[in-house]
């Protein structure tokens, strides 16, 4: 790979090369690991805070670290509210596309009609933060519902405040004859200010939550002298209202709202005016960290969803305060280069140093997070070139060997020609950082024959490798594929070496079980011939040797192997407790298929105590936890705003939608399925892209040129599809 050495002077620029020359650093080839600093700055004292498991340990954390930890805690649990979605988007994270789609479906199911003005405002803010158009959500104009709302006066102050906040979130056309223009809403809000400068929900003494919310709203109009004065008075009241412990009673949410309001208005909530003793509002918020992650309502309490989503927004608001921006300034939403979920492997010259899944926007940040999680040290030179990982330093074998990287996207390798900090990641990318040299290649593919080996059957593994060779004529690195000869293939304790054709045979096979195929090319005192690679393999018993279903003759021949494989993998079971009955022609229900997808994706059902997602999914039903978890993950949605119909058969088009959501499939592949079926016009609009995606990827297929979207899926059909899924 070092054939491209001369190209570095062109790509990196003369200044960078001169800096390397002065420092004595190795000149890195395209695709090698350049670093770009992405460290957080301002440190916040957590004082005696109960540090959550989601937050970095110690007595001080940076604002950025707290935002990252809380955001990723929320993402791991699944986005469960519009406020969480807004906080995540403004924190720079990619909110799953399924959330916006589900939100649009809810608006469609409600026919764009809600009882409260605050519902319109909340949905408007969420849609805007996620990149949608609030003026056209499933065909409904939510902006018009805001400025012509007849439930503003005579209601709580929340209505006017949140309606104005939503109208300020983007550039919307508001007619002069609207019931509520921004000027009218401002007048309504300012008229409610108490003499002490605070605000309250209806009437009576000022309270911190309402005062902070109004301050957040006024921030968008502080250029108006009257508004600015009102905001300064409200901010002063928040300072005088702090108790001796630096907060507002026992509530973490009140502290969070104060941070949002002050940060939005351009006032530091960690400043001297908001510090009591050694506790400021930000350190006070951190003291509500829950031991099991997230934030609690009261100090020392357990995780609370409402507390956590408000804490997330507060931390994000404070982080944005340092850049002069505001939490609800959604003019640039969504973030152009968000942090996304990617897998990372760090492969050294003799073994794996770290593996894991992280959220990151570029390769450097992904590497830093993966290395930190496994306590693997990184060494940078000149702040932009990774020279060492885990004690392995560039040039360890006396040549131009060093740390490189490639990215797998959509089933193919990308060999970047930019530094790690400059390569932007996409959802579900696989980052491979490895130590290599001229001889080192990456595994392009591993083919297994037979595809579903049986016990005792020889297993042939064919390995293809890929290398990028510098082309002096075009100044590019050209990919070259070839058989991987002389590399080791290990499965279940057995090892074979590939021949000149890249083929290795595991003689005698293996017992029925799940295995991992591992390909390595480690060499003594040298860089590896290939970078370590692995993929799963299942050795399944022959149908004749398996426990026989009593209704095996009813299973279609084309589905027989799939049914047994799904049973062996514990993806599907029988339908009777007294005997082994599969019922292949029985329709699989919506709840059953949701549970099947959870098993396939390795997700556990929600706890029995979890909040009810649908009115017809009762707490005593076997599928309660499975449906709730699938709803949390965005895999399923209701057939109406409140009903799931768990016992109804799942249709082929709905199965396609659920598969795409569960596996987060790239819907760009939908083009491959365009125009394949004669009945495509019968496929519902919400399912068309998903159908094209799964058929384009070969996961589902039609019969006789038709897809039959409304046809119910039988259990044997579901088994056949399940074993095809990765």
C-alpha positions in Angstrom: 0.0 0.0 0.0 3.0 2.3 0.2 3.3 2.5 -3.6 1.3 5.8 -3.2 3.9 7.5 -1.0 4.7 10.3 -3.4 1.1 11.3 -3.6 1.1 12.5 0.0 2.9 15.8 -0.9 -0.1 16.6 -3.1 -2.9 15.5 -0.8 -1.7 16.8 2.5 -0.3 20.1 1.3 3.2 21.4 1.6 2.7 23.0 5.1 1.6 19.7 6.7 4.4 17.7 5.0 7.0 20.3 6.2 5.6 20.0 9.7 5.9 16.2 9.6 9.5 16.6 8.3 10.4 18.9 11.2 8.8 16.6 13.8 10.2 13.5 12.2 6.8 11.9 11.8 6.2 9.2 9.2 4.4 10.4 6.1 1.0 8.6 5.9 -0.6 7.1 2.8 -4.1 7.7 1.7 -6.5 5.9 4.0 -4.0 6.0 6.9 -5.0 7.3 10.3 -4.9 11.1 10.5 -6.3 12.6 13.7 -8.2 15.8 14.2 -8.6 17.1 17.8 -12.2 16.9 19.1 -11.9 17.5 22.8 -14.3 19.2 25.0 -13.3 22.4 26.8 -15.1 23.9 29.8 -15.1 21.7 32.8 -18.0 21.6 35.3 -17.6 20.6 38.9 -20.0 17.9 39.9 -19.2 18.5 43.5 -20.9 15.8 45.6 -23.0 14.7 42.7 -24.0 11.1 42.5 -22.3 10.4 39.2 -24.5 8.3 36.9 -23.2 5.2 35.1 -24.0 7.0 31.9 -21.7 9.8 32.9 -17.9 9.7 33.1 -16.6 8.8 36.5 -14.8 11.4 38.6 -15.6 14.8 40.2 -15.5 16.8 37.0 -17.1 16.2 33.6 -17.1 18.4 30.5 -20.3 19.7 29.1 -19.7 17.7 25.9 -19.1 14.5 27.9 -22.3 15.0 29.8 -24.2 15.6 26.6 -22.7 12.5 24.9 -23.3 10.3 27.9 -27.0 11.3 28.3 -27.7 11.3 24.6 -26.3 7.8 24.2 -28.2 6.6 27.3 -31.4 7.8 25.7 -30.6 6.3 22.3 -29.8 2.9 23.8 -33.2 2.8 25.5 -34.9 4.0 22.3 -36.3 7.4 21.6 -39.6 7.6 23.5 -40.8 11.2 23.2 -40.7 14.3 21.0 -38.7 16.2 23.6 -36.0 13.5 23.6 -35.9 13.6 19.8 -35.5 17.4 19.9 -32.7 17.1 22.4 -30.9 14.4 20.5 -31.1 16.3 17.2 -29.8 19.5 18.8 -27.0 17.5 20.4 -25.9 16.5 17.0 -27.1 12.9 16.9 -29.0 11.1 14.2 -32.5 10.4 15.4 -33.7 7.2 13.6 -35.7 8.0 10.5 -38.4 5.7 11.8 -39.2 8.3 14.6 -40.2 11.0 12.2 -42.2 8.5 10.1 -44.0 7.3 13.2 -44.8 10.9 14.2 -46.2 11.6 10.7 -48.3 8.5 11.0 -49.7 9.7 14.3 -50.7 13.0 12.8 -52.3 11.2 10.0 -54.2 8.9 12.4 -55.4 12.0 14.3 -56.4 13.7 11.1 -54.3 16.7 12.2 -56.6 17.5 15.0 -55.5 17.8 18.7 -57.3 19.2 21.7 -54.4 21.2 23.1 -52.4 24.0 21.5 -49.3 22.6 23.2 -49.7 19.4 21.2 -49.5 21.3 18.0 -46.4 23.2 19.3 -44.6 20.1 20.5 -45.1 18.2 17.3 -44.1 21.3 15.2 -40.8 21.6 17.2 -40.1 17.9 16.8 -40.8 17.7 13.1 -38.7 20.8 12.5 -35.8 19.5 14.5 -35.9 16.2 12.6 -35.8 18.0 9.2 -39.5 17.8 8.3 -41.9 20.5 7.3 -44.5 21.4 10.0 -46.6 23.2 7.4 -47.1 19.8 5.7 -47.1 16.8 8.1 -49.0 14.0 6.4 -50.9 16.7 4.5 -51.8 18.8 7.5 -50.6 22.3 8.2 -49.7 22.5 11.8 -48.5 26.1 11.5 -52.0 27.2 10.6 -53.3 25.2 13.6 -51.0 27.3 15.8 -51.6 30.8 14.6 -55.4 30.3 14.3 -55.7 28.4 17.6 -58.8 29.4 19.7 -57.5 28.0 23.0 -54.8 30.5 23.9 -56.6 33.0 26.2 -58.3 31.8 29.3 -55.9 28.8 29.4 -52.6 28.2 31.1 -49.6 30.4 30.1 -48.0 27.3 28.6 -50.3 27.7 25.5 -49.1 31.1 24.5 -45.5 30.4 25.4 -45.2 27.1 23.4 -47.2 28.3 20.4 -44.8 31.3 20.1 -41.8 29.0 20.6 -43.0 26.8 17.8 -43.8 29.7 15.4 -40.3 31.0 16.0 -38.7 27.7 15.2 -38.6 28.3 11.4 -39.5 30.8 8.7 -43.3 30.4 8.3 -45.9 32.5 6.5 -48.3 34.0 9.1 -51.0 36.1 7.6 -51.7 39.5 9.1 -55.3 38.5 9.9 -54.1 35.5 11.9 -55.7 35.1 15.3 -52.3 35.0 16.9 -49.3 36.7 15.4 -46.0 36.7 17.2 -46.7 40.3 18.4 -50.1 39.3 19.8 -48.6 36.3 21.6 -45.8 38.4 23.1 -48.3 40.9 24.4 -50.3 38.1 25.9 -47.2 36.6 27.6 -45.8 39.9 28.9 -49.2 40.8 30.4 -48.9 37.8 32.7 -45.5 38.9 34.3 -45.8 39.2 38.1 -44.5 42.3 39.9 -41.5 40.3 41.2 -40.4 39.5 37.6 -41.5 35.9 37.6 -44.3 34.0 35.8 -46.8 31.3 36.9 -48.9 28.8 35.0 -52.3 30.5 35.8 -52.4 33.0 38.7 -50.6 33.4 42.0 -47.0 33.3 43.1 -44.2 33.0 40.5 -42.7 29.6 40.0 -39.4 28.6 38.5 -40.6 26.2 35.8 -43.0 28.7 34.1 -40.6 31.6 34.6 -37.8 29.6 32.9 -40.1 28.5 30.0 -41.1 32.1 29.4 -37.5 33.2 29.5 -36.7 30.6 26.8 -39.5 32.0 24.6 -38.5 35.7 25.2 -34.9 34.8 24.0 -36.1 34.9 20.4 -37.3 38.5 20.8 -34.8 40.0 23.1 -33.8 42.7 20.6 -37.2 44.3 21.5 -36.3 46.6 24.5 -39.6 45.8 26.4 -39.0 42.0 25.9 -35.4 42.3 27.0 -36.3 44.1 30.1 -39.0 41.5 30.9 -36.4 38.7 30.3 -33.8 40.4 32.6 -36.4 40.6 35.4 -37.3 37.0 34.9 -33.7 35.9 35.0 -33.1 37.9 38.2 -36.1 36.3 39.8 -34.6 32.8 39.0 -31.5 33.8 40.9 -33.4 35.0 44.0 -35.6 32.0 44.0 -32.8 29.5 44.4 -32.8 27.8 47.8 -29.9 27.1 50.1 -29.0 24.0 48.2 -28.7 25.8 44.9 -31.9 24.4 43.3 -35.6 24.9 43.4 -36.9 22.4 46.0 -36.5 18.7 45.2 -37.2 18.9 41.5 -34.5 18.2 38.9 -36.9 19.4 36.2 -37.1 22.9 37.6 -33.3 23.2 37.6 -33.2 21.9 34.0 -35.8 24.4 32.8 -33.8 27.2 34.5 -30.7 26.2 32.6 -32.6 26.1 29.3 -34.1 29.5 29.9 -30.9 31.3 31.0 -28.7 29.7 28.4 -31.2 30.6 25.7 -31.3 34.2 26.9 -27.5 34.4 26.8 -27.0 34.2 30.6 -24.5 31.7 32.2 -26.5 29.4 34.6 -23.1 28.4 36.1 -22.2 32.0 36.8 -21.7 33.6 40.1 -25.3 35.0 40.2 -26.6 31.4 40.1 -24.1 29.9 42.5 -25.1 29.1 46.1 -22.1 28.1 48.2 -20.1 25.9 45.8 -23.2 24.7 43.8 -24.3 26.3 40.5 -27.3 25.3 38.5 -25.3 23.1 36.2 -23.6 21.2 38.9 -26.9 21.0 40.8 -28.4 19.3 37.7 -25.6 16.7 37.6 -26.4 15.9 41.3 -29.7 14.3 40.1 -27.8 11.7 38.1 -29.4 8.2 38.6 -27.2 5.3 39.6 -28.5 3.2 36.8 -28.1 5.9 34.2 -30.1 9.0 33.1 -31.5 11.4 35.7 -33.9 11.2 38.6 -36.7 13.4 39.7 -35.2 13.8 43.2 -31.5 13.5 44.3 -30.7 9.8 45.0 -33.7 8.6 43.2 -34.0 6.2 40.2 -34.2 6.8 36.5 -37.1 8.9 35.4 -37.9 9.5 31.7 -39.3 13.0 32.1 -36.4 14.1 34.3 -33.9 12.6 31.8 -35.3 14.2 28.7 -35.4 17.6 30.4 -31.8 17.1 31.7 -30.7 16.2 28.2 -32.2 19.4 26.8 -30.7 21.4 29.6 -27.2 20.0 28.9 -27.6 20.6 25.2 -28.8 24.2 25.8 -25.8 24.9 28.0 -23.4 23.4 25.4 -25.1 25.6 22.7 -24.8 28.6 25.0 -21.0 28.4 24.6 -21.4 28.8 20.8 -23.9 31.6 21.0 -26.8 29.4 19.9 -30.1 28.3 21.5 -31.8 25.0 22.1 -34.9 25.9 20.1 -33.1 27.7 17.3 -34.0 25.1 14.7 -33.1 27.1 11.6 -30.2 24.7 10.7 -31.9 21.5 11.8 -31.2 18.8 11.4 -27.4 18.8 11.9 -25.7 18.2 8.5 -23.1 15.8 9.9 -24.8 14.1 12.9 -23.3 11.5 15.2 -24.5 8.1 14.0 -24.3 4.6 15.3 -21.4 2.7 13.8 -19.3 -0.4 14.7 -15.6 -0.1 15.2 -12.8 -2.7 15.2 -9.2 -1.9 16.0 -7.0 -4.7 14.7 -3.3 -4.8 15.7 -0.5 -6.7 14.0 -1.1 -9.7 16.3 -4.7 -9.5 17.4 -7.8 -7.4 18.1 -7.3 -4.4 20.4 -10.9 -3.3 20.7 -14.3 -3.8 19.2 -17.6 -2.0 19.9 -20.5 0.1 18.7 -20.3 3.9 19.3 -22.0 7.1 18.2 -19.7 9.4 16.2 -19.7 11.8 13.3 -16.3 11.0 11.9 -13.8 8.1 12.0 -11.5 9.8 14.5 -14.2 10.3 17.0 -15.4 6.7 16.5 -11.8 5.5 17.1 -11.4 7.7 20.2 -14.7 6.4 21.7 -14.0 2.7 21.0 -10.5 3.0 22.3 -11.6 4.8 25.5 -14.2 2.2 26.2 -11.6 -0.6 26.2 -8.9 1.6 27.8 -6.7 1.4 24.8 -4.2 4.3 24.6 -4.0 6.5 21.4 -0.9 8.5 20.4 -1.1 11.4 18.1 1.6 13.6 16.5 1.0 17.2 15.4 -2.6 16.6 16.6 -3.7 15.1 13.3 -1.8 11.8 12.7 -2.4 8.6 14.8 1.0 7.1 15.3 0.3 4.6 18.0 -2.6 2.5 19.3 -2.4 0.2 22.3 1.4 0.5 22.5 1.9 -0.4 18.8 3.7 2.5 17.1 4.1 3.3 13.3 7.3 1.8 11.8 7.3 -1.0 14.4 8.6 -3.5 11.7 11.2 -1.1 10.2 9.3 0.1 7.2 6.5 2.5 6.3 4.0 0.3 8.1 1.5 2.1 10.3 -2.1 2.6 11.3 -4.7 2.7 8.4 -8.4 2.6 8.1 -11.2 1.6 5.8 -15.0 1.9 6.1 -17.6 -0.7 5.1 -20.8 0.9 3.8 -23.6 -0.9 2.0 -21.7 -4.1 1.8 -18.6 -2.6 0.1 -15.3 -1.2 1.4 -14.5 2.5 1.0 -10.8 3.4 1.1 -10.7 7.0 2.0 -8.1 9.5 0.8 -8.7 11.9 3.7 -7.7 11.9 7.3 -9.9 10.3 9.9 -11.3 13.5 11.3 -12.4 14.5 7.8 -14.2 11.3 6.8 -17.9 11.7 7.7 -19.8 8.6 8.8 -23.2 7.3 7.9 -25.6 5.2 10.0 -24.5 1.6 10.4 -21.0 2.1 8.9 -18.4 -0.4 10.0 -15.0 1.2 10.7 -11.9 -0.9 10.5 -8.7 0.7 11.9 -5.8 -1.7 11.4 -2.0 -1.9 11.5 -0.7 -2.7 8.1 2.0 -2.4 5.5 2.6 -3.0 1.8 1.6 -6.6 2.1 -1.6 -6.1 4.1 -5.0 -6.5 2.5 -8.6 -6.6 3.8 -11.0 -9.4 3.4 -13.5 -8.5 0.7 -15.8 -11.6 1.0 -16.0 -15.1 2.5 -18.1 -17.7 0.7 -19.1 -20.9 2.4 -20.1 -24.1 0.6 -22.5 -25.6 1.3 -24.3 -22.4 2.4 -26.0 -24.4 5.2 -23.6 -27.2 6.2 -24.8 -30.2 8.1 -23.0 -32.0 11.0 -20.0 -33.9 9.7 -20.1 -32.4 6.3 -16.9 -30.9 4.9 -17.0 -27.1 4.9 -15.3 -25.2 2.1 -14.4 -21.6 2.7 -13.3 -19.3 -0.1 -11.7 -16.0 0.9 -11.3 -13.0 -1.5 -9.1 -10.1 -0.5 -8.9 -6.5 -1.6 -5.9 -4.1 -1.8 -5.7 -0.5 -3.1 -2.7 0.2 -5.4 -1.5 3.7 -6.2 -1.9 4.6 -9.8 0.7 7.2 -10.8 -1.1 8.1 -14.0 -4.4 9.0 -12.4 -3.2 9.9 -8.9 -5.8 7.6 -7.4 -5.7 4.3 -5.4 -7.3 1.6 -7.5 -9.0 -1.4 -5.9 -7.6 -4.8 -6.8 -9.4 -8.0 -5.8 -7.6 -11.4 -5.6 -7.8 -14.8 -3.9 -6.4 -14.7 -0.3 -3.8 -17.4 -0.4 -2.0 -18.7 2.7 -4.3 -17.2 5.3 -5.8 -19.1 8.2 -9.5 -20.0 8.5 -10.7 -21.0 11.9 -14.1 -22.4 12.8 -15.1 -24.1 16.1 -11.5 -25.0 17.1 -10.5 -26.3 13.6 -8.1 -24.4 11.4 -7.3 -24.7 7.7 -5.0 -22.7 5.4 -6.2 -21.3 2.1 -4.6 -22.5 -1.2 -3.7 -20.4 -4.2 -7.4 -20.1 -5.1 -8.2 -18.7 -1.6 -10.0 -22.0 -0.7 -9.7 -23.8 2.6 -11.5 -27.0 3.6 -12.5 -27.8 7.2 -12.5 -31.6 6.8 -15.0 -33.6 8.8 -17.2 -30.6 9.5 -18.6 -29.7 12.9 -21.5 -30.6 15.2 -24.7 -28.7 14.9 -24.3 -25.3 16.5 -23.7 -21.6 15.9 -20.0 -20.7 15.1 -17.8 -17.8 14.0 -15.6 -18.1 10.9 -12.4 -16.2 11.6 -9.9 -15.3 8.9 -6.4 -14.2 10.0 -3.1 -13.6 8.2 -0.7 -12.9 11.2 3.0 -13.1 10.3 6.0 -13.3 12.7 7.9 -10.0 12.9 5.8 -8.5 10.1 2.6 -6.8 9.3 -0.4 -9.1 8.7 -1.1 -10.5 5.2 -4.8 -9.8 5.8 -6.7 -7.9 8.5 -8.6 -10.2 10.9 -12.2 -10.8 9.7 -15.1 -12.8 11.1 -18.7 -13.7 10.2 -21.2 -16.1 11.7 -21.9 -19.7 10.5 -24.7 -22.1 11.6 -24.3 -25.8 11.2 -27.8 -27.2 11.3 -28.9 -30.8 11.7 -30.4 -32.5 8.7 -34.2 -32.4 8.7 -34.3 -36.2 9.1 -32.2 -36.1 12.2 -34.2 -33.4 13.9 -37.1 -33.7 16.3 -40.1 -34.3 13.9 -43.0 -31.9 13.8 -46.2 -33.9 13.9 -47.5 -31.9 11.0 -44.2 -32.0 9.0 -46.1 -33.2 5.9 -48.0 -30.0 5.9 -44.8 -27.9 5.5 -44.2 -26.9 1.9 -41.0 -28.5 0.5 -39.6 -25.0 -0.3 -40.0 -24.0 3.4 -38.9 -27.2 5.1 -35.2 -26.4 5.7 -36.1 -22.8 6.7 -38.7 -24.0 9.2 -36.2 -26.3 10.9 -33.4 -23.7 10.8 -35.7 -21.1 12.4 -36.6 -23.7 15.0 -33.0 -24.7 15.7 -32.0 -21.0 16.1 -34.9 -20.5 18.5 -36.4 -17.9 16.3 -39.7 -19.7 16.1 -41.2 -22.5 18.2 -44.2 -24.8 18.0 -47.8 -23.8 18.7 -48.7 -26.6 21.1 -47.4 -27.4 24.6 -48.4 -31.1 24.4 -46.7 -32.0 21.1 -44.3 -30.5 18.5 -46.7 -28.8 16.1 -45.5 -26.0 13.7 -48.8 -25.1 12.0 -47.0 -23.9 8.8 -50.2 -22.6 7.1 -51.4 -20.7 10.1 -51.2 -16.9 9.8 -48.5 -15.2 11.9 -49.9 -12.4 13.9 -48.6 -8.8 14.2 -47.5 -9.5 17.8 -45.8 -12.8 16.9 -43.9 -11.2 14.0 -42.8 -8.2 16.3 -41.5 -10.8 18.8 -39.7 -12.6 16.0 -37.9 -9.4 14.9 -36.8 -8.7 18.5 -35.2 -12.2 18.7 -33.5 -11.6 15.3 -32.0 -8.3 16.4 -31.0 -9.4 19.9 -33.4 -7.1 21.7 -35.1 -8.1 25.0 -38.8 -7.3 25.6 -39.6 -4.4 27.8 -40.2 -5.0 31.5 -43.7 -5.9 32.6 -43.9 -2.6 34.4 -43.2 -0.6 31.2 -45.8 2.0 30.1 -48.6 0.7 27.9 -48.1 1.7 24.3 -51.4 0.6 22.8 -54.9 0.4 24.4 -55.4 -3.2 23.0 -52.0 -4.5 24.2 -52.8 -5.5 27.8 -50.3 -6.0 30.6 -51.2 -9.7 31.1 -50.7 -10.6 27.4 -47.6 -12.7 26.6 -46.7 -10.2 23.9 -47.0 -7.1 26.1 -43.2 -6.6 26.6 -42.4 -7.5 23.0 -44.8 -5.1 21.4 -43.8 -2.3 23.8 -40.1 -2.8 23.0 -40.8 -3.0 19.2 -42.7 0.3 19.5 -39.8 1.9 21.5 -37.4 0.8 18.7 -39.6 2.2 16.0 -40.2 -1.3 14.5 -43.9 -1.2 14.8 -46.6 1.4 14.9 -50.4 1.2 15.5 -53.1 0.7 12.9 -54.7 3.7 14.5 -53.5 6.3 17.0 -54.1 3.9 20.0 -54.7 0.4 18.6 -52.1 -2.1 17.5 -54.4 -5.1 16.7 -51.8 -7.7 18.0 -53.8 -10.8 17.0 -54.5 -9.7 13.4 -52.4 -11.4 10.7 -49.4 -9.4 9.5 -49.6 -8.7 5.8 -46.8 -9.0 3.3 -46.4 -5.2 2.9 -46.4 -4.7 6.7 -43.8 -7.4 7.1 -41.6 -5.5 4.7 -42.0 -2.3 6.6 -41.2 -4.0 10.0 -38.1 -5.7 8.5 -36.7 -2.4 7.1 -37.3 -0.7 10.5 -35.9 -3.5 12.6 -32.7 -4.0 10.5 -32.3 -0.2 9.7 -31.9 -1.2 6.1 -30.7 1.4 3.6 -33.7 2.4 1.7 -31.5 3.8 -1.1 -31.5 0.2 -2.3 -35.2 0.5 -3.0 -34.4 1.5 -6.6 -33.4 -2.1 -7.2 -37.0 -3.2 -6.6 -38.7 -0.5 -8.7 -41.3 -1.7 -11.2 -40.8 -5.4 -10.5 -44.4 -6.3 -9.8 -47.5 -6.0 -11.8 -49.6 -5.2 -8.7 -47.2 -2.4 -7.5 -50.1 0.1 -7.6 -51.9 -2.0 -4.9 -49.0 -1.5 -2.5 -49.9 1.2 0.1 -47.8 4.4 -0.1 -46.4 3.9 3.4 -45.0 0.5 2.4 -43.9 1.0 -1.2 -40.3 2.0 -0.4 -39.9 -0.8 2.1 -41.3 -3.4 -0.3 -38.8 -2.2 -3.0 -36.0 -2.4 -0.4 -36.6 -5.9 0.8 -37.2 -7.3 -2.7 -34.2 -5.4 -4.1 -32.1 -7.1 -1.4 -33.5 -10.5 -2.0 -35.1 -10.8 1.4 -38.6 -11.1 0.0 -39.9 -12.0 -3.4 -43.1 -12.2 -5.4 -45.0 -15.0 -7.2 -46.0 -14.9 -10.8 -44.9 -11.3 -11.2 -47.1 -10.1 -8.2 -46.1 -9.1 -4.7 -49.6 -9.6 -3.2 -49.1 -6.8 -0.6 -52.4 -7.4 1.4 -51.9 -11.2 1.6 -51.5 -12.6 5.1 -48.1 -14.1 6.0 -48.1 -17.7 7.1 -45.8 -19.1 9.7 -43.7 -21.0 7.1 -43.4 -17.8 5.0 -42.2 -16.0 8.1 -39.6 -18.8 8.7 -38.3 -18.6 5.1 -37.9 -14.8 5.4 -36.4 -14.9 8.9 -33.5 -17.2 8.0 -32.5 -14.9 5.1 -32.1 -11.9 7.4 -28.6 -11.1 8.5 
